Amino acid sequence: MDVEGHDGADGRLARIAGAIAEPARARMLCSLLDGHARTATELSAVADVSPSTASAHLARLKDEHMVRQLAQGRHRYYQLADAQVAAALEALLVVAGLPRPRFQPSTPDRLRRARTCYDHMAGQVAVQLHDRLAEQGWLRDEADGYALTASGEQGCAALGIDVAALRRTRRRFACACLDWSERKPHIGGALGAALLQLALKKGWVEQDLDSRALAVAPQGEKRMLAALQ
């Protein structure tokens, strides 16, 4: 029984090593180490292979639980499966003596900073807001999105957000919405909409009447993040 388990582990290790060893797949994995999600088209360019070849490589990496696919509307993005995969790749990069690649977004600065995504906030500021709520322990992962922890409930109430009213709306309470420019999650759903309205009311951001851009008021970002403690 122990021997069978050991052989199984060896076989699993060999399959993972084989998945990483192919140069195109290795380039794809390394490009995802920065935490940003990428499309199959972008990864095909990174790997210097055709889109069809990239799809086959990504299917292999997905089968080996090295990457996971994210759906955002009509688009499909790929990220590393979890922190353990990232740690293993980091260790291999150290052995290989290679630097981590950097994500280079092409979104105009005005929109990348802050903008609306339907009725909630997107962009760098929104991603930082998501990360702050997670760091503060306000969010709890659930199968269909996020729920608020006890501290999250208290924090939202202190900010004047009516959580009970948000739950009564016919929509998802809160979810991770993959950010178009940052390729990291910001908060969508009823909670995301409420946070945008709060930011507008407090003057942390200002709505642009001619576009989706949000102007971040002087010290607005700092005041917003400071309020979420």
Secondary structure as UniProt FT lines:
FT   HELIX           2..21
FT   HELIX           23..31
FT   HELIX           32..34
FT   STRAND          38..39
FT   HELIX           40..47
FT   HELIX           51..63
FT   TURN            64..65
FT   STRAND          67..72
FT   TURN            73..74
FT   STRAND          75..80
FT   HELIX           83..96
FT   HELIX           109..113
FT   STRAND          115..117
FT   TURN            118..119
FT   STRAND          120..122
FT   HELIX           124..135
FT   TURN            136..137
FT   STRAND          139..142
FT   TURN            143..144
FT   STRAND          145..148
FT   HELIX           150..159
FT   HELIX           163..168
FT   STRAND          175..178
FT   TURN            180..182
FT   STRAND          185..188
FT   HELIX           189..202
FT   STRAND          205..207
FT   TURN            209..210
FT   STRAND          213..216
FT   TURN            218..219
FT   HELIX           220..227
//
